[in-house]
Amino acid sequence: MKKIALMSLAVIAFNVSAHSVNFDKDEDAVALRKAHMHLIGTYFGEMGDMIKGKLPYDATSFSADADRLAALSSWSHEGFAEKRLTEDSKSKPAIWEKKADFDQKMKAFHDQALKLQQVAAKGDMGDVRAQFKATAETCGSCHKPYKYK
């Protein structure tokens, strides 16, 4: 599943300029956002399973997932520059109506993901647990106001 998601995101990212995202179709922006958020969920899920004890804590694996999350969070805003929606989009129009707040929440998520990356590299489970929670909270802060379930 991870390989398919990564390949999908790589294909989309390859077709998108790193400096400016211009979509010809709404579907392209929505596809990028969905692939991106799917990967974020994948890495959060694995780390969360370790935090909850569903998987044994593996500091190396956790740190690798934190590295991936930090990289993904650096361009979480891509696909949100213009109001691009489709019938199956989970993005609420409020994103563009309250763009400054949305952008601030995306930056806060990135900042917390970078902290998680640093903490995870050290491997102390107590510190990792606390920072994982802080990162998850900033990620989730966008869900209620800006995402349909």
Backbone as a printed PyTorch tensor [residue, N CA C, xyz], in Angstrom:
tensor([[[  0.8250,  -1.1840,   0.0000],
         [  0.0000,   0.0000,   0.0000],
         [  0.8710,   1.2510,   0.0000]],

        [[  1.9210,   1.2530,   0.8280],
         [  2.8070,   2.4130,   0.8880],
         [  3.4610,   2.6770,  -0.4560]],

        [[  3.8920,   1.6110,  -1.1090],
         [  4.5740,   1.7830,  -2.3880],
         [  3.6500,   2.4020,  -3.4220]],

        [[  2.3930,   1.9840,  -3.4420],
         [  1.4370,   2.5360,  -4.3950],
         [  1.2150,   4.0160,  -4.1010]],

        [[  1.0370,   4.3580,  -2.8340],
         [  0.8230,   5.7560,  -2.4650],
         [  2.0440,   6.6020,  -2.8000]],

        [[  3.2270,   6.0860,  -2.4960],
         [  4.4450,   6.8220,  -2.8050],
         [  4.6260,   7.0130,  -4.3000]],

        [[  4.3360,   5.9670,  -5.0700],
         [  4.4660,   6.0830,  -6.5240],
         [  3.4580,   7.0890,  -7.0650]],

        [[  2.2390,   7.0620,  -6.5580],
         [  1.2160,   8.0180,  -7.0010],
         [  1.6470,   9.4370,  -6.7070]],

        [[  2.1370,   9.6550,  -5.4900],
         [  2.5700,  10.9900,  -5.1220],
         [  3.7760,  11.4160,  -5.9490]],

        [[  4.6970,  10.5060,  -6.2030],
         [  5.8710,  10.8390,  -7.0060],
         [  5.4780,  11.2510,  -8.4180]],

        [[  4.5380,  10.5450,  -9.0050],
         [  4.0760,  10.8890, -10.3480],
         [  3.4400,  12.2690, -10.3570]],

        [[  2.5950,  12.5350,  -9.3870],
         [  1.9450,  13.8430,  -9.3070],
         [  2.9910,  14.9190,  -9.0570]],

        [[  3.8830,  14.6850,  -8.1040],
         [  4.8980,  15.6820,  -7.7700],
         [  5.8170,  15.9500,  -8.9540]],

        [[  6.1190,  14.9330,  -9.7450],
         [  6.9680,  15.1000, -10.9140],
         [  6.3360,  16.0480, -11.9180]],

        [[  5.0130,  16.0170, -12.0020],
         [  4.3030,  16.8510, -12.9520],
         [  3.9820,  18.2450, -12.4230]],

        [[  4.3900,  18.5350, -11.2010],
         [  4.0830,  19.8080, -10.5740],
         [  5.3890,  20.5620, -10.3260]],

        [[  5.4130,  21.8110, -10.6930],
         [  6.5860,  22.6360, -10.4650],
         [  6.7970,  22.8210,  -8.9720]],

        [[  8.0350,  22.7820,  -8.5250],
         [  8.3350,  22.9640,  -7.1120],
         [  8.1320,  24.4140,  -6.6780]],

        [[  8.1360,  25.3380,  -7.6190],
         [  8.0320,  26.7540,  -7.2760],
         [  6.6080,  27.2810,  -7.3300]],

        [[  5.8430,  26.7830,  -8.2320],
         [  4.4890,  27.2860,  -8.3940],
         [  3.6060,  26.1660,  -8.9010]],

        [[  2.5350,  25.9320,  -8.1880],
         [  1.6220,  24.8820,  -8.5860],
         [  0.4840,  25.5220,  -9.3790]],

        [[  0.4050,  25.1510, -10.6250],
         [ -0.6840,  25.6210, -11.4760],
         [ -1.3960,  24.4000, -12.0190]],

        [[ -2.6500,  24.2820, -11.6790],
         [ -3.4130,  23.1250, -12.1100],
         [ -4.3280,  23.5160, -13.2570]],

        [[ -4.3690,  22.6680, -14.2770],
         [ -5.2930,  22.8870, -15.3830],
         [ -6.7040,  22.4830, -15.0070]],

        [[ -6.7900,  21.4840, -14.1220],
         [ -8.1050,  20.9590, -13.7360],
         [ -8.2030,  20.8730, -12.2190]],

        [[ -9.4130,  21.0670, -11.7180],
         [ -9.6550,  20.9200, -10.2850],
         [ -9.2580,  19.5300,  -9.8140]],

        [[ -9.5180,  18.5380, -10.6520],
         [ -9.2220,  17.1420, -10.2850],
         [ -7.7420,  16.9390,  -9.9670]],

        [[ -6.8740,  17.6790, -10.6530],
         [ -5.4370,  17.5310, -10.4110],
         [ -5.0560,  18.0310,  -9.0130]],

        [[ -5.6130,  19.1640,  -8.6200],
         [ -5.3210,  19.6940,  -7.2870],
         [ -5.8600,  18.7590,  -6.2140]],

        [[ -7.0720,  18.2730,  -6.4200],
         [ -7.6740,  17.3630,  -5.4480],
         [ -6.8790,  16.0600,  -5.3690]],

        [[ -6.4340,  15.5380,  -6.4980],
         [ -5.6460,  14.2970,  -6.5020],
         [ -4.3330,  14.4830,  -5.7410]],

        [[ -3.6860,  15.6230,  -5.9350],
         [ -2.4440,  15.8940,  -5.2110],
         [ -2.7100,  15.9340,  -3.7080]],

        [[ -3.7400,  16.6650,  -3.3190],
         [ -4.0530,  16.7730,  -1.8940],
         [ -4.3820,  15.4120,  -1.2970]],

        [[ -5.1700,  14.6250,  -1.9950],
         [ -5.5510,  13.3010,  -1.4690],
         [ -4.3350,  12.3950,  -1.3150]],

        [[ -3.4710,  12.3700,  -2.3140],
         [ -2.2700,  11.5280,  -2.2370],
         [ -1.3720,  11.9920,  -1.0980]],

        [[ -1.2150,  13.2820,  -0.9850],
         [ -0.3730,  13.8510,   0.0550],
         [ -0.9160,  13.5260,   1.4430]],

        [[ -2.1900,  13.7490,   1.6390],
         [ -2.7950,  13.4840,   2.9500],
         [ -2.8200,  11.9860,   3.2750]],

        [[ -2.9410,  11.1660,   2.2400],
         [ -2.8920,   9.7190,   2.4570],
         [ -1.5230,   9.3200,   3.0190]],

        [[ -0.4760,   9.8750,   2.4600],
         [  0.8640,   9.5520,   2.9590],
         [  1.0590,  10.0580,   4.3850]],

        [[  0.5860,  11.2500,   4.6590],
         [  0.6860,  11.7640,   6.0250],
         [ -0.0230,  10.8010,   6.9790]],

        [[ -1.2110,  10.3670,   6.6000],
         [ -1.9570,   9.4110,   7.4230],
         [ -1.2400,   8.0860,   7.5840]],

        [[ -0.5810,   7.6390,   6.5430],
         [  0.1660,   6.3840,   6.6010],
         [  1.2680,   6.4540,   7.6520]],

        [[  2.0660,   7.5270,   7.6090],
         [  3.1800,   7.6310,   8.5500],
         [  2.6950,   7.9280,   9.9620]],

        [[  1.6730,   8.7670,  10.0910],
         [  1.0860,   8.9900,  11.4070],
         [  0.5450,   7.6830,  11.9690]],

        [[ -0.1000,   6.8980,  11.1270],
         [ -0.6730,   5.6310,  11.5750],
         [  0.3640,   4.6760,  12.1230]],

        [[  1.4650,   4.5330,  11.4130],
         [  2.5280,   3.6350,  11.8870],
         [  3.1270,   4.1230,  13.1910]],

        [[  3.4040,   5.4230,  13.2480],
         [  3.9710,   5.9600,  14.4860],
         [  2.9550,   5.8440,  15.6280]],

        [[  1.6940,   6.1260,  15.3390],
         [  0.6480,   6.0240,  16.3480],
         [  0.5020,   4.6120,  16.8790]],

        [[  0.6250,   3.6370,  15.9940],
         [  0.5480,   2.2420,  16.4330],
         [  1.6910,   1.8990,  17.3870]],

        [[  2.8560,   2.4880,  17.1600],
         [  3.9770,   2.2620,  18.0910],
         [  3.7140,   2.9690,  19.4160]],

        [[  3.1860,   4.1780,  19.3490],
         [  2.8910,   4.9410,  20.5680],
         [  1.8340,   4.2050,  21.4070]],

        [[  0.8150,   3.6410,  20.7460],
         [ -0.2760,   2.9460,  21.4380],
         [  0.0870,   1.5310,  21.8590]],

        [[  1.2410,   1.0300,  21.4090],
         [  1.6450,  -0.3230,  21.7600],
         [  1.0750,  -1.4000,  20.8530]],

        [[  0.4160,  -0.9930,  19.7660],
         [ -0.1020,  -1.9750,  18.8040],
         [  1.0320,  -2.6020,  18.0040]],

        [[  2.1010,  -1.8650,  17.8630],
         [  3.3400,  -2.3510,  17.2510],
         [  4.4540,  -2.1160,  18.2560]],

        [[  5.4620,  -2.9790,  18.2590],
         [  6.5850,  -2.7150,  19.1610],
         [  7.3050,  -1.4290,  18.7370]],

        [[  7.7470,  -0.6640,  19.7180],
         [  8.4700,   0.5710,  19.4070],
         [  9.8080,   0.2190,  18.7940]],

        [[ 10.0340,   0.7160,  17.6020],
         [ 11.2920,   0.5380,  16.8790],
         [ 11.7910,   1.9500,  16.5860]],

        [[ 12.7910,   2.3850,  17.3340],
         [ 13.2780,   3.7620,  17.2350],
         [ 13.7340,   4.1050,  15.8210]],

        [[ 14.3510,   3.1730,  15.1300],
         [ 14.8410,   3.4310,  13.7660],
         [ 13.6810,   3.6310,  12.8040]],

        [[ 12.7000,   2.7640,  12.8910],
         [ 11.5280,   2.8650,  12.0160],
         [ 10.7220,   4.1230,  12.3320]],

        [[ 10.5440,   4.4090,  13.6120],
         [  9.8070,   5.6000,  14.0200],
         [ 10.5060,   6.8520,  13.4920]],

        [[ 11.8070,   6.8930,  13.6370],
         [ 12.5770,   8.0410,  13.1780],
         [ 12.4740,   8.2090,  11.6590]],

        [[ 12.4930,   7.1080,  10.9360],
         [ 12.3470,   7.1730,   9.4690],
         [ 10.9690,   7.7190,   9.0910]],

        [[  9.9310,   7.2810,   9.7990],
         [  8.5850,   7.8080,   9.5430],
         [  8.5060,   9.2960,   9.9000]],

        [[  9.1580,   9.7010,  10.9820],
         [  9.1790,  11.1170,  11.3740],
         [  9.9110,  11.9520,  10.3230]],

        [[ 10.9690,  11.4000,   9.7420],
         [ 11.6800,  12.0920,   8.6590],
         [ 10.7540,  12.3030,   7.4630]],

        [[ 10.0080,  11.2590,   7.1140],
         [  9.0820,  11.3520,   5.9750],
         [  7.9800,  12.3690,   6.2570]],

        [[  7.4620,  12.3420,   7.4800],
         [  6.4060,  13.2770,   7.8540],
         [  6.9130,  14.7200,   7.7930]],

        [[  8.1200,  14.9510,   8.2760],
         [  8.6960,  16.3030,   8.2350],
         [  8.8420,  16.7750,   6.7890]],

        [[  9.2840,  15.8940,   5.9210],
         [  9.4180,  16.2650,   4.5090],
         [  8.0540,  16.5690,   3.8960]],

        [[  7.0910,  15.7180,   4.1510],
         [  5.7420,  15.9440,   3.6150],
         [  5.1350,  17.2340,   4.1430]],

        [[  5.3610,  17.5210,   5.4080],
         [  4.7620,  18.7150,   6.0000],
         [  5.3370,  19.9960,   5.4140]],

        [[  6.5070,  19.9010,   4.8050],
         [  7.1200,  21.1050,   4.2370],
         [  6.3590,  21.6070,   3.0200]],

        [[  5.5440,  20.7520,   2.4290],
         [  4.7380,  21.2130,   1.2850],
         [  3.2760,  20.7940,   1.4180]],

        [[  2.8110,  20.7580,   2.6790],
         [  1.4060,  20.4350,   2.9350],
         [  0.4530,  21.4280,   2.2820]],

        [[  0.8920,  22.6440,   2.1100],
         [  0.0380,  23.6850,   1.5390],
         [ -0.1730,  23.5540,   0.0330]],

        [[  0.6540,  22.7580,  -0.6410],
         [  0.5240,  22.5980,  -2.0910],
         [ -0.8600,  22.0630,  -2.4230]],

        [[ -1.4280,  22.5850,  -3.4530],
         [ -2.7590,  22.1620,  -3.8550],
         [ -3.8640,  22.9820,  -3.2120]],

        [[ -3.4800,  23.8930,  -2.3000],
         [ -4.4610,  24.7320,  -1.6280],
         [ -4.3500,  26.2070,  -2.0280]],

        [[ -3.4490,  26.5310,  -2.9380],
         [ -3.2560,  27.9350,  -3.3070],
         [ -4.5260,  28.5310,  -3.9070]],

        [[ -5.1360,  27.8120,  -4.8040],
         [ -6.3760,  28.2630,  -5.4330],
         [ -7.5260,  27.3960,  -4.9450]],

        [[ -8.7100,  27.9470,  -4.9800],
         [ -9.8900,  27.1790,  -4.6070],
         [-10.1810,  26.1800,  -5.7170]],

        [[ -9.8320,  24.9470,  -5.4620],
         [-10.0270,  23.8540,  -6.4140],
         [-10.7810,  22.7500,  -5.6930]],

        [[-12.0210,  22.5010,  -6.1080],
         [-12.8550,  21.4960,  -5.4600],
         [-13.5130,  20.6100,  -6.5080]],

        [[-13.7950,  19.3860,  -6.1100],
         [-14.5760,  18.4550,  -6.9040],
         [-15.6490,  17.8790,  -5.9830]],

        [[-16.5550,  17.1100,  -6.5420],
         [-17.6220,  16.5190,  -5.7180],
         [-17.0820,  15.6260,  -4.6140]],

        [[-15.9580,  14.9770,  -4.8570],
         [-15.4170,  14.0570,  -3.8490],
         [-14.2880,  14.6800,  -3.0180]],

        [[-14.0950,  15.9740,  -3.1530],
         [-13.0840,  16.6600,  -2.3590],
         [-13.5300,  16.7020,  -0.9030]],

        [[-12.5760,  16.5410,   0.0030],
         [-12.8730,  16.6270,   1.4230],
         [-12.5440,  18.0120,   1.9740]],

        [[-12.0590,  18.8920,   1.1310],
         [-11.7010,  20.2470,   1.5530],
         [-12.9410,  21.1280,   1.6060]],

        [[-13.0670,  21.8490,   2.7100],
         [-14.1770,  22.7890,   2.8530],
         [-13.7970,  24.1310,   2.2290]],

        [[-14.7660,  24.8520,   1.6780],
         [-14.4910,  26.1860,   1.1340],
         [-13.8940,  27.1380,   2.1700]],

        [[-14.0820,  26.8580,   3.4460],
         [-13.5360,  27.7120,   4.5090],
         [-12.0220,  27.8640,   4.4040]],

        [[-11.3510,  26.9130,   3.7720],
         [ -9.8990,  27.0070,   3.5900],
         [ -9.5500,  28.3280,   2.9210]],

        [[-10.2800,  28.6740,   1.8840],
         [ -9.9740,  29.8740,   1.1110],
         [-10.6670,  31.1040,   1.6870]],

        [[-11.6980,  30.8990,   2.4740],
         [-12.3830,  32.0190,   3.1300],
         [-11.5880,  32.5090,   4.3360]],

        [[-10.8430,  31.6010,   4.9590],
         [-10.0200,  31.9300,   6.1360],
         [ -8.5810,  31.4940,   5.8690]],

        [[ -8.0650,  31.9060,   4.7310],
         [ -6.7610,  31.4310,   4.2480],
         [ -5.6260,  31.7030,   5.2370]],

        [[ -5.6020,  32.8750,   5.8560],
         [ -4.5200,  33.1890,   6.7900],
         [ -4.5010,  32.2070,   7.9670]],

        [[ -5.6640,  31.8800,   8.5030],
         [ -5.7390,  30.9160,   9.6000],
         [ -5.3050,  29.5320,   9.1310]],

        [[ -5.7950,  29.1330,   7.9680],
         [ -5.4200,  27.8350,   7.4140],
         [ -3.9010,  27.7500,   7.2250]],

        [[ -3.3250,  28.7790,   6.6180],
         [ -1.8750,  28.7930,   6.3840],
         [ -1.0980,  28.7420,   7.6950]],

        [[ -1.5910,  29.4370,   8.7160],
         [ -0.9330,  29.4250,  10.0250],
         [ -0.9740,  28.0170,  10.6130]],

        [[ -2.0970,  27.3380,  10.4620],
         [ -2.2210,  25.9760,  10.9810],
         [ -1.2840,  25.0230,  10.2230]],

        [[ -1.1430,  25.2320,   8.9260],
         [ -0.2240,  24.3940,   8.1470],
         [  1.2260,  24.6260,   8.5790]],

        [[  1.5700,  25.8760,   8.8580],
         [  2.9230,  26.1880,   9.3250],
         [  3.1620,  25.5700,  10.7020]],

        [[  2.1670,  25.6690,  11.5830],
         [  2.3050,  25.0760,  12.9190],
         [  2.5100,  23.5670,  12.8180]],

        [[  1.7860,  22.9240,  11.9080],
         [  1.9660,  21.4850,  11.6980],
         [  3.3930,  21.1920,  11.2390]],

        [[  3.8770,  21.9610,  10.2950],
         [  5.2510,  21.7570,   9.8060],
         [  6.2560,  21.9460,  10.9440]],

        [[  6.0880,  22.9990,  11.7290],
         [  7.0070,  23.2510,  12.8430],
         [  7.0130,  22.0800,  13.8270]],

        [[  5.8420,  21.5520,  14.1550],
         [  5.7580,  20.4300,  15.0860],
         [  6.3420,  19.1500,  14.4790]],

        [[  6.1290,  18.9610,  13.1780],
         [  6.6950,  17.7820,  12.5050],
         [  8.2220,  17.8390,  12.5160]],

        [[  8.7810,  19.0280,  12.3590],
         [ 10.2430,  19.1680,  12.4440],
         [ 10.7450,  18.8440,  13.8480]],

        [[  9.9940,  19.2740,  14.8650],
         [ 10.3650,  18.9400,  16.2460],
         [ 10.2770,  17.4340,  16.4760]],

        [[  9.2410,  16.8100,  15.9310],
         [  9.1050,  15.3570,  16.0700],
         [ 10.2890,  14.6510,  15.4150]],

        [[ 10.6900,  15.1310,  14.2760],
         [ 11.8480,  14.5520,  13.5850],
         [ 13.0930,  14.6080,  14.4790]],

        [[ 13.3050,  15.7460,  15.1160],
         [ 14.4790,  15.9120,  15.9890],
         [ 14.3850,  15.0090,  17.2140]],

        [[ 13.2200,  14.9730,  17.8420],
         [ 13.0240,  14.1530,  19.0440],
         [ 13.1390,  12.6660,  18.7010]],

        [[ 12.5440,  12.2750,  17.5840],
         [ 12.5770,  10.8620,  17.1740],
         [ 14.0050,  10.3960,  16.9080]],

        [[ 14.8360,  11.2720,  16.4050],
         [ 16.2320,  10.9050,  16.1220],
         [ 16.9770,  10.5170,  17.3950]],

        [[ 16.5430,  11.0560,  18.5270],
         [ 17.1760,  10.7320,  19.8100],
         [ 16.6530,   9.4290,  20.3900]],

        [[ 15.4070,   9.0620,  20.0520],
         [ 14.8710,   7.7620,  20.4100],
         [ 14.2850,   7.5910,  21.7940]],

        [[ 14.2300,   8.6400,  22.6170],
         [ 13.6700,   8.5130,  23.9560],
         [ 12.1490,   8.4480,  23.8570]],

        [[ 11.5720,   7.3100,  24.2360],
         [ 10.1460,   7.0730,  24.0570],
         [  9.2760,   8.0980,  24.7860]],

        [[  9.6610,   8.5380,  25.9570],
         [  8.8800,   9.5370,  26.6860],
         [  8.7990,  10.8490,  25.9150]],

        [[  9.9370,  11.3130,  25.4320],
         [  9.9610,  12.5430,  24.6450],
         [  9.2340,  12.3600,  23.3220]],

        [[  9.4140,  11.1960,  22.7120],
         [  8.7670,  10.8910,  21.4390],
         [  7.2500,  10.9150,  21.6160]],

        [[  6.7660,  10.2860,  22.6530],
         [  5.3230,  10.2210,  22.9030],
         [  4.7330,  11.6290,  23.0350]],

        [[  5.3790,  12.4790,  23.8250],
         [  4.8750,  13.8370,  24.0400],
         [  4.8900,  14.6440,  22.7440]],

        [[  5.9550,  14.5440,  21.9830],
         [  6.0400,  15.3250,  20.7510],
         [  5.1230,  14.7620,  19.6680]],

        [[  4.9340,  13.4560,  19.6610],
         [  3.9830,  12.8740,  18.7140],
         [  2.5950,  13.4440,  18.9650]],

        [[  2.2170,  13.5170,  20.2320],
         [  0.9000,  14.0550,  20.5870],
         [  0.7730,  15.5070,  20.1390]],

        [[  1.7860,  16.3170,  20.3780],
         [  1.7540,  17.7270,  19.9640],
         [  1.6460,  17.8470,  18.4460]],

        [[  2.3600,  17.0090,  17.7320],
         [  2.3210,  17.0410,  16.2680],
         [  0.9510,  16.6100,  15.7670]],

        [[  0.4130,  15.5590,  16.3420],
         [ -0.9090,  15.0790,  15.9410],
         [ -1.9800,  16.1300,  16.2060]],

        [[ -1.8590,  16.8350,  17.3080],
         [ -2.8420,  17.8790,  17.6290],
         [ -2.8030,  19.0110,  16.6030]],

        [[ -1.6050,  19.4130,  16.1730],
         [ -1.5410,  20.4890,  15.1700],
         [ -2.0460,  20.0060,  13.8230]],

        [[ -1.7910,  18.7640,  13.5150],
         [ -2.3090,  18.2070,  12.2630],
         [ -3.8350,  18.1950,  12.3070]],

        [[ -4.3660,  17.7180,  13.3960],
         [ -5.8080,  17.6120,  13.5490],
         [ -6.5220,  18.9480,  13.6970]],

        [[ -5.7850,  20.0070,  13.9960],
         [ -6.4220,  21.3120,  14.1900],
         [ -7.1020,  21.8360,  12.9250]],

        [[ -6.7260,  21.3110,  11.7880],
         [ -7.3520,  21.7140,  10.5200],
         [ -8.6010,  20.8790,  10.2060]],

        [[ -8.7120,  19.7210,  10.7770],
         [ -9.7560,  18.7870,  10.3500],
         [-11.1710,  19.3140,  10.5400]],

        [[-11.5070,  19.7610,  11.7150],
         [-12.8810,  20.1920,  11.9620],
         [-13.2510,  21.4330,  11.1450]],

        [[-12.4330,  22.4740,  11.1660],
         [-12.8520,  23.6710,  10.4120],
         [-12.6650,  23.5680,   8.9060]],

        [[-11.7860,  22.6930,   8.4390],
         [-11.4010,  22.7490,   7.0260],
         [-11.5690,  21.4490,   6.2360]],

        [[-12.0410,  20.3900,   6.8830],
         [-12.1430,  19.0980,   6.1880],
         [-13.5020,  18.4540,   6.4400]],

        [[-14.1200,  17.9730,   5.3440],
         [-15.3040,  17.1430,   5.4850],
         [-14.8460,  15.7400,   5.8340]],

        [[-15.6490,  15.0330,   6.6170],
         [-15.2840,  13.6460,   6.9940],
         [-15.4640,  12.6950,   5.8530]]])
